[in-house]
Amino acid sequence: MADANNRLVYAHAGRLVFKHPMSERRVTLSDIARKAGVHVTTVSLAMRNHPRLPETTRQRIQALAQEMGYTPDPLLRALVAYRGGVIERRNTPTLAYVTNWTTRWGWKNVTAHPDFYAGALAKAKELGYVLEHFWMKEEGMSQERLGQILYSRGINGVIIASHGREMGDALQFKWENFSAVKIDYFPHQPALHNVTNNQCDIARLAMQKVLAAGYRRIGLVMHRGWDHAVDHLWTAGYLCEQQVIPDGERIPAHLFPEPEPVERWLNESKSEVLPDADTFIRWFKHYRPEVVISKASFVLPLFKKMGLSVPRDVAFVDVFLEDFTGATAGVKQNHMTVGALAVEILAGQLQHNKYGVPEIPTTTYVEGTWHDGATCPMPAPVRNVKNRPAAAARRRRK
């Protein structure tokens, strides 16, 4: 047992003996090696789960280490990490950044994806890696061929990113050769550890802010394919926060384009990421939202076409905020942090020799950051909701 000073207390020859935990000798790899009857290098490989050893050997030594009470020395690990950072390596290890888009760099023209890459690139350099881009649609390339190329080059750390929705939902590598992390959700198979923006909580954060400001008629406008790509988290967050709004004031999300044909919204590289004007205008006039949560390029041109002034006629919250001058209210999605965390997690897996598809995959969510802005006054102004479209029409006639 332990006393109030966290000293170990035990009885010896009829008297109590006090011993501080730090005075106990730490079990070492050499101790384990002697008991296991193997070389200390074998123990080191087993404790790092190195694939060079048979799995039965690793499990036997790991079980023995646990039985003996072995725990890694965090200070020694920190020293090793420090030396790895300051000592120049002869051959800098490479991580693969694998994309699957219709063109090699087409993903750089799509929201978020360039920042994912920039964040991963910066973090890889910080940790002493080279990040090399591989495009899966290269001429003559197949999934099997790319896996062979990576393996033959000794690249065992892979980041799966910028995988177009239309490119299929499965990626077939010999995963036992690789440690991998995925950015976002596609492809869904295999189920790897992944890092993504927390779109559900970003939608909830935007809703919570406008609700707290006094807005009640709140509309979400989102591309159907974008909602599909994040497993419907945009609409999930929106619907979650709607539960505090009276039924009569709840507005259904405007998802565009229409569900059919599927190719219009599933084909990521070819679909036009703009709402149909007539459909949007009908939705807006029918539900008369006080505030719209969306992306600026989706709705601001349509507000202008309708003769609506922001925020006089309708408030606006941008959940893909890029303007931080205070002109626009919204949520900054920390895309570069997503890329950086993907590399950090991958580096940790490589350090512990964790290869293959994880038994229990995890998802790391990156939160958004709220910014007040002029497009969404707080508190909400008092508006004559019923007469607002008519007032806008009168201004257009003038």
ZAKEDO-188934 format. One record per residue (C-alpha): y, x negated, z negated; residue number from 1. Coordinates in steps of 0.2 Angstrom, whole numbers, plus 5000, padded with zeros to 4 digits. Layout:
- v_u_w_seq
- Y_X_Z_NUM
...
// end
This chain:
- v_u_w_seq
- 5000_5000_5000_1
- 5018_4995_5001_2
- 5032_4995_4987_3
- 5050_5000_4989_4
- 5054_4983_4997_5
- 5041_4985_5010_6
- 5030_4972_5003_7
- 5011_4974_5004_8
- 5004_4977_4987_9
- 4985_4974_4983_10
- 4975_4971_4967_11
- 4967_4954_4965_12
- 4958_4949_4949_13
- 4965_4963_4939_14
- 4983_4960_4944_15
- 4995_4966_4957_16
- 4999_4954_4971_17
- 5015_4956_4981_18
- 5015_4949_4999_19
- 5028_4951_5012_20
- 5021_4957_5029_21
- 5030_4942_5038_22
- 5020_4930_5028_23
- 5004_4936_5036_24
- 4997_4925_5050_25
- 4998_4933_5067_26
- 4982_4935_5077_27
- 4983_4924_5092_28
- 4975_4924_5109_29
- 4965_4908_5103_30
- 4958_4918_5089_31
- 4952_4932_5101_32
- 4945_4919_5113_33
- 4935_4910_5099_34
- 4927_4927_5093_35
- 4924_4933_5111_36
- 4917_4916_5116_37
- 4928_4914_5131_38
- 4942_4903_5136_39
- 4960_4908_5130_40
- 4965_4910_5149_41
- 4952_4923_5151_42
- 4960_4932_5135_43
- 4977_4931_5143_44
- 4972_4938_5159_45
- 4963_4952_5150_46
- 4978_4957_5139_47
- 4988_4957_5155_48
- 4976_4969_5163_49
- 4974_4956_5178_50
- 4963_4962_5192_51
- 4955_4945_5193_52
- 4944_4949_5179_53
- 4930_4963_5180_54
- 4935_4979_5172_55
- 4921_4978_5159_56
- 4927_4961_5154_57
- 4945_4967_5152_58
- 4940_4982_5142_59
- 4928_4972_5130_60
- 4942_4959_5126_61
- 4955_4972_5124_62
- 4944_4982_5112_63
- 4941_4966_5102_64
- 4959_4962_5101_65
- 4963_4979_5095_66
- 4949_4978_5082_67
- 4956_4961_5076_68
- 4974_4969_5074_69
- 4982_4959_5089_70
- 4999_4963_5094_71
- 5010_4954_5107_72
- 5024_4944_5100_73
- 5040_4952_5107_74
- 5050_4937_5104_75
- 5038_4926_5114_76
- 5039_4939_5128_77
- 5058_4939_5127_78
- 5057_4920_5129_79
- 5046_4921_5144_80
- 5057_4933_5152_81
- 5072_4923_5149_82
- 5064_4907_5156_83
- 5059_4917_5171_84
- 5077_4922_5174_85
- 5084_4904_5172_86
- 5071_4893_5180_87
- 5072_4893_5199_88
- 5056_4899_5207_89
- 5049_4890_5222_90
- 5043_4906_5230_91
- 5054_4922_5226_92
- 5042_4937_5224_93
- 5045_4951_5236_94
- 5045_4970_5233_95
- 5043_4982_5248_96
- 5055_4996_5251_97
- 5045_5008_5262_98
- 5054_5022_5271_99
- 5047_5035_5283_100
- 5062_5042_5294_101
- 5063_5046_5312_102
- 5073_5030_5315_103
- 5074_5014_5306_104
- 5090_5017_5297_105
- 5093_5035_5300_106
- 5092_5038_5281_107
- 5108_5028_5278_108
- 5117_5043_5286_109
- 5110_5055_5273_110
- 5118_5059_5256_111
- 5110_5049_5242_112
- 5098_5038_5251_113
- 5110_5023_5255_114
- 5115_5023_5236_115
- 5096_5023_5231_116
- 5094_5008_5242_117
- 5110_4999_5236_118
- 5105_5002_5218_119
- 5087_4995_5221_120
- 5094_4980_5230_121
- 5106_4975_5216_122
- 5093_4977_5202_123
- 5079_4968_5212_124
- 5091_4953_5214_125
- 5096_4954_5196_126
- 5077_4953_5191_127
- 5073_4939_5203_128
- 5065_4948_5217_129
- 5068_4950_5236_130
- 5069_4968_5241_131
- 5062_4969_5259_132
- 5063_4985_5270_133
- 5048_4991_5279_134
- 5049_5006_5291_135
- 5033_5016_5293_136
- 5038_5022_5311_137
- 5038_5005_5318_138
- 5030_5004_5335_139
- 5011_5001_5333_140
- 5012_5005_5314_141
- 5001_5016_5304_142
- 4999_5018_5286_143
- 4983_5008_5285_144
- 4991_4994_5296_145
- 5006_4993_5284_146
- 4995_4992_5269_147
- 4986_4977_5277_148
- 5003_4969_5281_149
- 5009_4970_5263_150
- 4992_4965_5256_151
- 4991_4949_5267_152
- 5009_4944_5263_153
- 5005_4945_5244_154
- 5017_4960_5242_155
- 5010_4970_5228_156
- 5025_4980_5222_157
- 5030_4995_5233_158
- 5045_5007_5232_159
- 5042_5023_5242_160
- 5059_5030_5247_161
- 5068_5040_5260_162
- 5052_5050_5266_163
- 5057_5064_5278_164
- 5051_5081_5274_165
- 5043_5083_5291_166
- 5033_5066_5290_167
- 5019_5074_5280_168
- 5015_5075_5261_169
- 5002_5061_5259_170
- 5003_5042_5260_171
- 4986_5033_5262_172
- 4986_5015_5256_173
- 4972_5006_5247_174
- 4982_5009_5231_175
- 4971_4998_5220_176
- 4980_4984_5228_177
- 4997_4990_5224_178
- 5009_4994_5210_179
- 5021_5008_5216_180
- 5035_5019_5211_181
- 5042_5033_5221_182
- 5060_5039_5223_183
- 5062_5058_5224_184
- 5047_5069_5227_185
- 5041_5066_5245_186
- 5027_5062_5249_187
- 5018_5072_5234_188
- 5002_5063_5237_189
- 4997_5052_5229_190
- 5005_5057_5212_191
- 5014_5041_5208_192
- 5027_5037_5195_193
- 5044_5043_5202_194
- 5062_5042_5198_195
- 5075_5056_5204_196
- 5091_5064_5200_197
- 5089_5078_5188_198
- 5095_5092_5200_199
- 5090_5105_5188_200
- 5101_5099_5174_201
- 5115_5095_5186_202
- 5115_5113_5191_203
- 5114_5119_5173_204
- 5128_5107_5168_205
- 5139_5114_5182_206
- 5135_5132_5177_207
- 5138_5128_5158_208
- 5155_5121_5162_209
- 5161_5136_5172_210
- 5154_5148_5160_211
- 5162_5140_5145_212
- 5179_5141_5155_213
- 5177_5159_5157_214
- 5170_5162_5174_215
- 5157_5175_5176_216
- 5154_5178_5195_217
- 5146_5162_5200_218
- 5138_5158_5216_219
- 5127_5143_5222_220
- 5127_5138_5240_221
- 5113_5126_5244_222
- 5103_5120_5260_223
- 5086_5127_5259_224
- 5078_5111_5264_225
- 5087_5101_5250_226
- 5081_5114_5237_227
- 5063_5112_5244_228
- 5064_5093_5244_229
- 5067_5093_5225_230
- 5054_5106_5221_231
- 5067_5120_5220_232
- 5076_5112_5205_233
- 5093_5117_5211_234
- 5089_5136_5211_235
- 5079_5133_5195_236
- 5094_5126_5185_237
- 5105_5140_5193_238
- 5093_5154_5188_239
- 5091_5147_5170_240
- 5109_5148_5166_241
- 5111_5165_5174_242
- 5101_5172_5160_243
- 5117_5173_5149_244
- 5127_5183_5162_245
- 5126_5202_5162_246
- 5114_5208_5176_247
- 5128_5216_5186_248
- 5138_5200_5187_249
- 5123_5189_5193_250
- 5125_5183_5211_251
- 5109_5177_5221_252
- 5110_5160_5227_253
- 5115_5158_5246_254
- 5101_5147_5253_255
- 5103_5142_5271_256
- 5097_5142_5284_257
- 5085_5158_5284_258
- 5067_5155_5279_259
- 5061_5157_5297_260
- 5059_5147_5307_261
- 5053_5134_5295_262
- 5057_5120_5307_263
- 5076_5123_5305_264
- 5076_5117_5287_265
- 5060_5107_5285_266
- 5065_5095_5299_267
- 5076_5084_5289_268
- 5082_5072_5303_269
- 5086_5085_5315_270
- 5092_5100_5305_271
- 5111_5104_5305_272
- 5116_5103_5287_273
- 5129_5117_5288_274
- 5128_5136_5284_275
- 5129_5149_5297_276
- 5147_5155_5296_277
- 5143_5174_5299_278
- 5129_5174_5286_279
- 5139_5165_5273_280
- 5155_5176_5275_281
- 5144_5192_5273_282
- 5137_5184_5257_283
- 5154_5180_5250_284
- 5162_5197_5254_285
- 5147_5206_5247_286
- 5146_5197_5230_287
- 5164_5191_5228_288
- 5161_5175_5218_289
- 5175_5168_5207_290
- 5168_5151_5209_291
- 5156_5143_5221_292
- 5145_5128_5216_293
- 5139_5118_5231_294
- 5143_5103_5242_295
- 5161_5101_5249_296
- 5155_5099_5267_297
- 5145_5115_5265_298
- 5158_5127_5260_299
- 5176_5120_5261_300
- 5177_5122_5280_301
- 5171_5140_5278_302
- 5184_5144_5265_303
- 5197_5138_5277_304
- 5190_5149_5291_305
- 5191_5164_5280_306
- 5209_5160_5275_307
- 5204_5157_5256_308
- 5214_5145_5246_309
- 5205_5134_5233_310
- 5207_5137_5218_311
- 5220_5151_5221_312
- 5207_5163_5229_313
- 5190_5155_5224_314
- 5186_5140_5212_315
- 5175_5126_5218_316
- 5163_5114_5210_317
- 5155_5100_5220_318
- 5138_5095_5213_319
- 5138_5080_5225_320
- 5155_5074_5219_321
- 5162_5059_5228_322
- 5181_5061_5225_323
- 5185_5055_5207_324
- 5204_5056_5209_325
- 5204_5073_5199_326
- 5207_5083_5214_327
- 5189_5090_5214_328
- 5179_5097_5199_329
- 5160_5093_5200_330
- 5146_5082_5195_331
- 5143_5064_5200_332
- 5125_5061_5204_333
- 5121_5043_5199_334
- 5111_5039_5214_335
- 5112_5020_5212_336
- 5105_5021_5195_337
- 5090_5030_5202_338
- 5086_5015_5214_339
- 5089_5003_5200_340
- 5077_5012_5188_341
- 5064_5012_5201_342
- 5064_4993_5202_343
- 5065_4991_5183_344
- 5049_5002_5181_345
- 5040_4993_5195_346
- 5044_4976_5188_347
- 5037_4982_5171_348
- 5021_4988_5180_349
- 5019_4972_5189_350
- 5022_4962_5173_351
- 5007_4972_5165_352
- 4997_4971_5181_353
- 4996_4990_5182_354
- 4989_4994_5199_355
- 4983_5010_5208_356
- 4987_5028_5206_357
- 4992_5031_5187_358
- 4980_5043_5177_359
- 4995_5052_5171_360
- 5010_5050_5182_361
- 5028_5051_5175_362
- 5045_5057_5181_363
- 5061_5048_5176_364
- 5076_5059_5178_365
- 5094_5053_5180_366
- 5107_5064_5173_367
- 5123_5068_5182_368
- 5141_5065_5175_369
- 5154_5079_5174_370
- 5172_5077_5181_371
- 5186_5090_5178_372
- 5196_5093_5193_373
- 5210_5104_5201_374
- 5197_5114_5211_375
- 5191_5123_5196_376
- 5204_5127_5183_377
- 5199_5128_5165_378
- 5201_5140_5157_379
- 5197_5152_5172_380
- 5213_5161_5178_381
- 5213_5180_5178_382
- 5210_5187_5195_383
- 5210_5204_5203_384
- 5192_5201_5211_385
- 5192_5217_5220_386
- 5208_5214_5230_387
- 5205_5196_5233_388
- 5197_5197_5251_389
- 5210_5209_5256_390
- 5224_5198_5250_391
- 5217_5183_5260_392
- 5216_5194_5275_393
- 5234_5198_5273_394
- 5239_5180_5272_395
- 5229_5177_5288_396
- 5239_5190_5297_397
- 5255_5182_5292_398
// end
